[in-house]
Amino acid sequence: MAITNPVVNKVFDDLDAFRDFCRFENNGYPFDEKALYNKQHPIWIAYEKHQNYLRAKARGNKKR
């Protein structure tokens, strides 16, 4: 049975992306579910900075 609520889907998608960031990036952050959406947690801050970097990199590649 699939989850049909888009808000719940977004939470699970964000959790998967955050887990992948903690597992596969070179920084080796420990995965902690409590950090999800916590703007004061240092791992979440690093994740948001990484996401912003990826967005800016994509914008830069689009201009060329």
MOPAC internal coordinates of N, CA, C and O (Angstrom, degrees):
PM7 1SCF
backbone

  N    0.0000 0     0.00 0     0.00 0    0    0    0
  C    1.4503 1     0.00 0     0.00 0    1    0    0
  C    1.5213 1   108.44 1     0.00 0    2    1    0
  O    1.2310 1   120.95 1   -53.58 1    3    2    1
  N    1.2912 1   115.78 1   126.42 1    3    2    1
  C    1.4598 1   121.67 1  -178.76 1    5    3    2
  C    1.5220 1   110.41 1   -87.71 1    6    5    3
  O    1.2310 1   121.47 1   -28.87 1    7    6    5
  N    1.3108 1   114.79 1   151.13 1    7    6    5
  C    1.4613 1   120.46 1   176.92 1    9    7    6
  C    1.5272 1   107.21 1   -83.06 1   10    9    7
  O    1.2310 1   120.48 1   -54.70 1   11   10    9
  N    1.3217 1   116.69 1   125.30 1   11   10    9
  C    1.4575 1   120.68 1  -175.41 1   13   11   10
  C    1.5249 1   112.96 1  -100.37 1   14   13   11
  O    1.2310 1   119.86 1   167.03 1   15   14   13
  N    1.3173 1   117.87 1   -12.97 1   15   14   13
  C    1.4600 1   121.12 1   179.84 1   17   15   14
  C    1.5286 1   108.92 1   -77.03 1   18   17   15
  O    1.2310 1   119.51 1   -60.58 1   19   18   17
  N    1.3504 1   118.53 1   119.42 1   19   18   17
  C    1.4717 1   120.35 1  -176.74 1   21   19   18
  C    1.5276 1   113.47 1   -65.59 1   22   21   19
  O    1.2310 1   119.57 1   151.24 1   23   22   21
  N    1.3217 1   118.44 1   -28.76 1   23   22   21
  C    1.4638 1   120.93 1   179.03 1   25   23   22
  C    1.5328 1   109.95 1   -68.15 1   26   25   23
  O    1.2310 1   120.72 1   137.04 1   27   26   25
  N    1.3118 1   116.23 1   -42.96 1   27   26   25
  C    1.4593 1   120.57 1   179.25 1   29   27   26
  C    1.5286 1   109.84 1   -67.20 1   30   29   27
  O    1.2310 1   120.27 1   140.48 1   31   30   29
  N    1.3184 1   117.09 1   -39.52 1   31   30   29
  C    1.4678 1   120.45 1   176.56 1   33   31   30
  C    1.5150 1   111.36 1   -60.41 1   34   33   31
  O    1.2310 1   120.09 1   139.07 1   35   34   33
  N    1.3453 1   117.44 1   -40.93 1   35   34   33
  C    1.4609 1   121.15 1   179.63 1   37   35   34
  C    1.5221 1   110.83 1   -63.66 1   38   37   35
  O    1.2310 1   119.98 1   139.42 1   39   38   37
  N    1.3196 1   117.65 1   -40.58 1   39   38   37
  C    1.4663 1   120.65 1   179.20 1   41   39   38
  C    1.5205 1   110.35 1   -62.18 1   42   41   39
  O    1.2310 1   120.17 1   134.10 1   43   42   41
  N    1.3226 1   117.27 1   -45.90 1   43   42   41
  C    1.4608 1   120.00 1  -179.87 1   45   43   42
  C    1.5316 1   111.80 1   -68.03 1   46   45   43
  O    1.2310 1   120.04 1   142.69 1   47   46   45
  N    1.3317 1   117.53 1   -37.31 1   47   46   45
  C    1.4695 1   120.06 1   176.48 1   49   47   46
  C    1.5301 1   111.09 1   -64.90 1   50   49   47
  O    1.2310 1   120.78 1   138.08 1   51   50   49
  N    1.3342 1   116.12 1   -41.92 1   51   50   49
  C    1.4620 1   119.74 1   177.77 1   53   51   50
  C    1.5283 1   111.10 1   -65.28 1   54   53   51
  O    1.2310 1   120.39 1   141.35 1   55   54   53
  N    1.3103 1   116.86 1   -38.65 1   55   54   53
  C    1.4573 1   120.61 1   178.40 1   57   55   54
  C    1.5275 1   111.00 1   -64.37 1   58   57   55
  O    1.2310 1   120.19 1   139.22 1   59   58   57
  N    1.3297 1   117.25 1   -40.78 1   59   58   57
  C    1.4679 1   120.80 1   177.22 1   61   59   58
  C    1.5253 1   111.38 1   -65.09 1   62   61   59
  O    1.2310 1   120.33 1   137.67 1   63   62   61
  N    1.3249 1   116.98 1   -42.33 1   63   62   61
  C    1.4660 1   120.34 1   179.52 1   65   63   62
  C    1.5243 1   110.84 1   -66.02 1   66   65   63
  O    1.2310 1   120.45 1   140.98 1   67   66   65
  N    1.3172 1   116.75 1   -39.02 1   67   66   65
  C    1.4681 1   120.85 1   178.65 1   69   67   66
  C    1.5286 1   110.37 1   -66.36 1   70   69   67
  O    1.2310 1   120.38 1   138.59 1   71   70   69
  N    1.3175 1   116.88 1   -41.41 1   71   70   69
  C    1.4724 1   120.92 1   177.75 1   73   71   70
  C    1.5292 1   110.56 1   -63.03 1   74   73   71
  O    1.2310 1   120.29 1   137.37 1   75   74   73
  N    1.3323 1   117.05 1   -42.63 1   75   74   73
  C    1.4630 1   120.29 1   177.96 1   77   75   74
  C    1.5238 1   111.02 1   -63.52 1   78   77   75
  O    1.2310 1   120.17 1   141.02 1   79   78   77
  N    1.3138 1   117.28 1   -38.98 1   79   78   77
  C    1.4679 1   120.42 1   176.59 1   81   79   78
  C    1.5223 1   110.58 1   -59.91 1   82   81   79
  O    1.2310 1   120.67 1   133.94 1   83   82   81
  N    1.3195 1   116.32 1   -46.06 1   83   82   81
  C    1.4682 1   119.82 1  -178.77 1   85   83   82
  C    1.5300 1   111.47 1   -67.32 1   86   85   83
  O    1.2310 1   119.65 1   147.19 1   87   86   85
  N    1.3037 1   118.28 1   -32.81 1   87   86   85
  C    1.4625 1   120.93 1  -176.10 1   89   87   86
  C    1.5160 1   113.02 1   -82.79 1   90   89   87
  O    1.2310 1   119.69 1   138.47 1   91   90   89
  N    1.3320 1   118.19 1   -41.53 1   91   90   89
  C    1.4546 1   120.70 1  -166.24 1   93   91   90
  C    1.5242 1   115.48 1  -104.66 1   94   93   91
  O    1.2310 1   119.44 1   164.53 1   95   94   93
  N    1.2977 1   118.67 1   -15.47 1   95   94   93
  C    1.4574 1   119.32 1   179.13 1   97   95   94
  C    1.5198 1   109.62 1   -77.68 1   98   97   95
  O    1.2310 1   120.37 1   -23.21 1   99   98   97
  N    1.3212 1   116.89 1   156.79 1   99   98   97
  C    1.4604 1   122.19 1  -174.94 1  101   99   98
  C    1.5203 1   113.76 1   -69.09 1  102  101   99
  O    1.2310 1   119.69 1   168.52 1  103  102  101
  N    1.3207 1   118.19 1   -11.48 1  103  102  101
  C    1.4536 1   120.76 1  -176.31 1  105  103  102
  C    1.5296 1   113.13 1   -76.66 1  106  105  103
  O    1.2310 1   119.28 1   156.00 1  107  106  105
  N    1.3258 1   118.99 1   -24.00 1  107  106  105
  C    1.4544 1   122.48 1   176.41 1  109  107  106
  C    1.5187 1   114.41 1    66.22 1  110  109  107
  O    1.2310 1   120.01 1  -140.96 1  111  110  109
  N    1.3217 1   117.58 1    39.04 1  111  110  109
  C    1.4555 1   120.14 1   178.17 1  113  111  110
  C    1.5235 1   110.60 1   -68.31 1  114  113  111
  O    1.2310 1   119.90 1   -35.70 1  115  114  113
  N    1.3284 1   117.80 1   144.30 1  115  114  113
  C    1.4660 1   119.67 1   174.19 1  117  115  114
  C    1.5317 1   109.82 1   -73.58 1  118  117  115
  O    1.2310 1   120.55 1   -38.99 1  119  118  117
  N    1.3190 1   116.56 1   141.01 1  119  118  117
  C    1.4645 1   121.01 1  -179.91 1  121  119  118
  C    1.5201 1   108.77 1   -81.67 1  122  121  119
  O    1.2310 1   120.81 1   -55.06 1  123  122  121
  N    1.3174 1   116.05 1   124.94 1  123  122  121
  C    1.4604 1   122.30 1   180.00 1  125  123  122
  C    1.5181 1   108.01 1  -137.43 1  126  125  123
  O    1.2310 1   120.52 1   -66.28 1  127  126  125
  N    1.3221 1   116.61 1   113.72 1  127  126  125
  C    1.4654 1   121.07 1  -177.35 1  129  127  126
  C    1.5219 1   111.97 1   -61.97 1  130  129  127
  O    1.2310 1   120.39 1   152.43 1  131  130  129
  N    1.3238 1   116.86 1   -27.57 1  131  130  129
  C    1.4653 1   119.86 1  -178.95 1  133  131  130
  C    1.5271 1   112.02 1   -66.08 1  134  133  131
  O    1.2310 1   120.03 1   160.10 1  135  134  133
  N    1.3141 1   117.54 1   -19.90 1  135  134  133
  C    1.4603 1   120.62 1  -178.35 1  137  135  134
  C    1.5250 1   112.27 1   -78.90 1  138  137  135
  O    1.2310 1   119.88 1   165.62 1  139  138  137
  N    1.3300 1   117.84 1   -14.38 1  139  138  137
  C    1.4569 1   121.01 1  -177.98 1  141  139  138
  C    1.5245 1   110.21 1   -60.11 1  142  141  139
  O    1.2310 1   120.49 1   -56.18 1  143  142  141
  N    1.3274 1   116.67 1   123.82 1  143  142  141
  C    1.4668 1   126.34 1   179.87 1  145  143  142
  C    1.5328 1   113.82 1    66.53 1  146  145  143
  O    1.2310 1   119.49 1  -170.56 1  147  146  145
  N    1.3397 1   118.57 1     9.44 1  147  146  145
  C    1.4568 1   121.24 1   178.01 1  149  147  146
  C    1.5242 1   108.22 1   -90.42 1  150  149  147
  O    1.2310 1   120.46 1   -77.31 1  151  150  149
  N    1.3207 1   116.72 1   102.69 1  151  150  149
  C    1.4625 1   121.68 1  -173.24 1  153  151  150
  C    1.5218 1   113.32 1   -69.46 1  154  153  151
  O    1.2310 1   119.25 1   172.26 1  155  154  153
  N    1.3110 1   119.04 1    -7.74 1  155  154  153
  C    1.4557 1   121.86 1   178.55 1  157  155  154
  C    1.5238 1   112.83 1  -102.01 1  158  157  155
  O    1.2310 1   119.99 1   172.44 1  159  158  157
  N    1.3134 1   117.63 1    -7.56 1  159  158  157
  C    1.4645 1   121.46 1  -178.92 1  161  159  158
  C    1.5320 1   109.21 1   -80.64 1  162  161  159
  O    1.2310 1   119.56 1   -49.82 1  163  162  161
  N    1.3353 1   118.44 1   130.18 1  163  162  161
  C    1.4689 1   120.36 1  -175.29 1  165  163  162
  C    1.5275 1   114.28 1   -62.70 1  166  165  163
  O    1.2310 1   119.69 1   148.70 1  167  166  165
  N    1.3213 1   118.20 1   -31.30 1  167  166  165
  C    1.4595 1   120.04 1   178.86 1  169  167  166
  C    1.5285 1   110.34 1   -71.19 1  170  169  167
  O    1.2310 1   120.09 1   140.33 1  171  170  169
  N    1.3217 1   117.43 1   -39.67 1  171  170  169
  C    1.4699 1   120.30 1   177.88 1  173  171  170
  C    1.5255 1   110.45 1   -66.60 1  174  173  171
  O    1.2310 1   120.08 1   142.68 1  175  174  173
  N    1.3192 1   117.46 1   -37.32 1  175  174  173
  C    1.4607 1   121.09 1   176.88 1  177  175  174
  C    1.5253 1   110.18 1   -61.89 1  178  177  175
  O    1.2310 1   120.48 1   136.47 1  179  178  177
  N    1.3327 1   116.69 1   -43.53 1  179  178  177
  C    1.4624 1   120.63 1   178.35 1  181  179  178
  C    1.5228 1   110.74 1   -64.38 1  182  181  179
  O    1.2310 1   120.11 1   141.20 1  183  182  181
  N    1.3246 1   117.40 1   -38.80 1  183  182  181
  C    1.4687 1   121.60 1   178.23 1  185  183  182
  C    1.5306 1   110.84 1   -63.24 1  186  185  183
  O    1.2310 1   120.50 1   135.40 1  187  186  185
  N    1.3346 1   116.64 1   -44.60 1  187  186  185
  C    1.4685 1   119.24 1   179.51 1  189  187  186
  C    1.5270 1   111.38 1   -64.72 1  190  189  187
  O    1.2310 1   120.18 1   140.75 1  191  190  189
  N    1.3252 1   117.26 1   -39.25 1  191  190  189
  C    1.4668 1   119.95 1   177.22 1  193  191  190
  C    1.5216 1   110.63 1   -63.12 1  194  193  191
  O    1.2310 1   120.63 1   140.75 1  195  194  193
  N    1.3226 1   116.41 1   -39.25 1  195  194  193
  C    1.4604 1   120.51 1   178.36 1  197  195  194
  C    1.5285 1   110.76 1   -65.12 1  198  197  195
  O    1.2310 1   120.32 1   137.35 1  199  198  197
  N    1.3218 1   116.99 1   -42.65 1  199  198  197
  C    1.4627 1   121.08 1   178.01 1  201  199  198
  C    1.5316 1   110.54 1   -62.79 1  202  201  199
  O    1.2310 1   120.13 1   138.55 1  203  202  201
  N    1.3336 1   117.36 1   -41.45 1  203  202  201
  C    1.4633 1   120.77 1   178.33 1  205  203  202
  C    1.5228 1   110.71 1   -64.63 1  206  205  203
  O    1.2310 1   120.28 1   141.01 1  207  206  205
  N    1.3220 1   117.07 1   -38.99 1  207  206  205
  C    1.4610 1   120.95 1   176.99 1  209  207  206
  C    1.5276 1   110.61 1   -61.61 1  210  209  207
  O    1.2310 1   120.22 1   136.02 1  211  210  209
  N    1.3254 1   117.18 1   -43.98 1  211  210  209
  C    1.4653 1   120.41 1  -179.87 1  213  211  210
  C    1.5265 1   111.23 1   -64.15 1  214  213  211
  O    1.2310 1   120.38 1   140.50 1  215  214  213
  N    1.3462 1   116.88 1   -39.50 1  215  214  213
  C    1.4629 1   120.32 1   177.89 1  217  215  214
  C    1.5187 1   111.04 1   -65.04 1  218  217  215
  O    1.2310 1   120.21 1   136.65 1  219  218  217
  N    1.3308 1   117.21 1   -43.35 1  219  218  217
  C    1.4641 1   120.84 1  -179.85 1  221  219  218
  C    1.5257 1   110.64 1   -66.61 1  222  221  219
  O    1.2310 1   120.37 1   142.40 1  223  222  221
  N    1.3063 1   116.90 1   -37.60 1  223  222  221
  C    1.4687 1   121.15 1   178.10 1  225  223  222
  C    1.5320 1   110.22 1   -64.37 1  226  225  223
  O    1.2310 1   120.51 1   139.24 1  227  226  225
  N    1.3196 1   116.63 1   -40.76 1  227  226  225
  C    1.4653 1   120.70 1   178.54 1  229  227  226
  C    1.5286 1   111.05 1   -66.14 1  230  229  227
  O    1.2310 1   120.22 1   141.28 1  231  230  229
  N    1.3322 1   117.19 1   -38.72 1  231  230  229
  C    1.4660 1   120.62 1   177.71 1  233  231  230
  C    1.5173 1   110.32 1   -65.08 1  234  233  231
  O    1.2310 1   120.49 1   139.56 1  235  234  233
  N    1.3297 1   116.67 1   -40.44 1  235  234  233
  C    1.4634 1   120.42 1   179.85 1  237  235  234
  C    1.5068 1   112.57 1   -65.55 1  238  237  235
  O    1.2310 1   120.17 1   142.18 1  239  238  237
  N    1.3205 1   117.28 1   -37.82 1  239  238  237
  C    1.4571 1   121.11 1   178.55 1  241  239  238
  C    1.5248 1   111.98 1   -70.79 1  242  241  239
  O    1.2310 1   120.31 1   152.86 1  243  242  241
  N    1.3077 1   117.02 1   -27.14 1  243  242  241
  C    1.4654 1   121.18 1  -179.06 1  245  243  242
  C    1.5230 1   111.71 1   -72.05 1  246  245  243
  O    1.2310 1   120.30 1   149.24 1  247  246  245
  N    1.3385 1   117.03 1   -30.76 1  247  246  245
  C    1.4606 1   120.81 1  -178.39 1  249  247  246
  C    1.5090 1   112.75 1   -71.19 1  250  249  247
  O    1.2310 1   119.58 1   156.22 1  251  250  249
  N    1.2990 1   118.41 1   -23.78 1  251  250  249
  C    1.4612 1   121.56 1  -174.98 1  253  251  250
  C    1.4714 1   112.23 1   -79.45 1  254  253  251
  O    1.2310 1   120.10 1   180.00 1  255  254  253

